[in-house]
Amino acid sequence: MRFCRHLYCSESLKKRKRKIIWKIKHNAGQISVYVITISDRADEQLEIFHSGQLLQRYYKIYPPCIVGIADGYGEAIELIKCIAQEVYQKTGGLDIKRYLKDREGRL
């Protein structure tokens, strides 16, 4: 898996952030963890899915770029709201995908 250097994390996971990243990298299941990734589709910006989906073979061949982790789907939505607000404040627009790619410089 690829993780952004500036990984967004919901408040409830901040203390366990390193452990959760390690578990995702080592294919350990986690019940309530959702990941936010940059979408490969041209018409979408971000995607949310359960961390268990990363165990599928497809994601081993085509690893997504994880930009955020959240405890539950609701917190993932809130985290995307925070990301969108940050992008809007810094750029005046809502091209989240371009902002994150420029910020990382390697995606």
C-alpha positions as CSV (number, residue, x, y, z in Angstrom):
1,M,0.0,0.0,0.0
2,R,1.1,3.6,-0.6
3,F,0.4,6.1,2.1
4,C,0.7,9.9,1.6
5,R,3.4,11.6,3.7
6,H,0.7,14.0,5.0
7,L,-1.9,11.4,5.9
8,Y,-5.2,12.7,7.2
9,C,-6.5,10.9,10.2
10,S,-9.8,11.2,12.2
11,E,-9.5,12.4,15.8
12,S,-10.4,9.0,17.3
13,L,-7.6,7.2,15.5
14,K,-4.7,9.7,16.0
15,K,-3.3,7.8,19.0
16,R,-3.4,4.5,17.1
17,K,-2.3,5.9,13.7
18,R,1.0,4.0,13.4
19,K,-0.5,0.7,14.5
20,I,-3.3,1.0,12.0
21,I,-0.9,1.8,9.2
22,W,1.2,-1.2,10.1
23,K,-1.9,-3.4,10.2
24,I,-3.0,-2.2,6.7
25,K,0.5,-2.8,5.3
26,H,0.6,-6.3,6.8
27,N,-2.9,-7.3,5.8
28,A,-4.4,-7.5,9.3
29,G,-8.1,-7.1,9.4
30,Q,-9.7,-4.2,11.2
31,I,-13.4,-3.9,11.7
32,S,-14.2,-0.2,11.8
33,V,-11.3,1.4,9.8
34,Y,-12.2,3.0,6.5
35,V,-9.6,4.4,4.1
36,I,-9.8,7.5,1.8
37,T,-8.0,7.1,-1.5
38,I,-7.3,9.2,-4.6
39,S,-9.7,8.0,-7.2
40,D,-8.3,6.5,-10.4
41,R,-11.4,7.6,-12.3
42,A,-11.2,10.9,-14.2
43,D,-14.7,12.1,-13.0
44,E,-14.1,11.4,-9.3
45,Q,-11.8,12.9,-6.7
46,L,-11.7,10.7,-3.7
47,E,-13.1,7.2,-2.7
48,I,-14.0,5.8,0.6
49,F,-13.9,2.1,1.3
50,H,-13.5,-0.4,4.1
51,S,-9.9,-1.3,4.9
52,G,-10.9,-5.0,4.4
53,Q,-11.2,-4.4,0.7
54,L,-7.5,-3.9,0.6
55,L,-7.1,-7.6,1.2
56,Q,-8.4,-8.3,-2.3
57,R,-5.8,-9.4,-5.0
58,Y,-6.7,-6.4,-7.2
59,Y,-5.3,-4.0,-4.6
60,K,-2.1,-5.9,-4.3
61,I,-1.5,-5.5,-8.0
62,Y,-2.8,-1.9,-8.2
63,P,-2.2,-0.4,-4.7
64,P,-4.3,2.8,-4.1
65,C,-2.7,5.9,-2.7
66,I,-4.2,6.3,0.8
67,V,-4.7,9.9,1.9
68,G,-6.8,9.3,5.0
69,I,-7.9,6.9,7.6
70,A,-11.1,7.1,9.7
71,D,-12.9,5.2,12.3
72,G,-16.2,4.4,10.6
73,Y,-17.9,5.6,7.4
74,G,-19.3,8.7,9.1
75,E,-15.9,9.9,10.3
76,A,-14.6,9.3,6.8
77,I,-17.2,11.7,5.4
78,E,-16.3,14.3,8.0
79,L,-12.6,13.9,7.1
80,I,-13.4,14.5,3.5
81,K,-15.2,17.6,4.4
82,C,-12.1,18.8,6.3
83,I,-9.9,18.0,3.3
84,A,-12.3,19.9,1.0
85,Q,-12.3,23.0,3.3
86,E,-8.5,23.0,3.5
87,V,-8.2,22.8,-0.3
88,Y,-10.8,25.6,-0.8
89,Q,-9.0,27.8,1.8
90,K,-5.6,27.3,0.2
91,T,-6.5,27.3,-3.5
92,G,-9.9,28.9,-3.8
93,G,-11.1,25.9,-5.8
94,L,-12.1,22.3,-5.1
95,D,-9.7,20.3,-7.2
96,I,-8.8,18.0,-4.3
97,K,-7.0,15.4,-6.5
98,R,-4.6,18.0,-8.0
99,Y,-4.0,19.6,-4.6
100,L,-3.1,16.3,-3.0
101,K,-0.9,15.2,-5.9
102,D,0.9,18.6,-5.9
103,R,1.4,18.5,-2.2
104,E,2.9,15.0,-2.3
105,G,4.9,15.7,-5.4
106,R,5.3,12.0,-6.2
107,L,1.8,10.6,-7.0
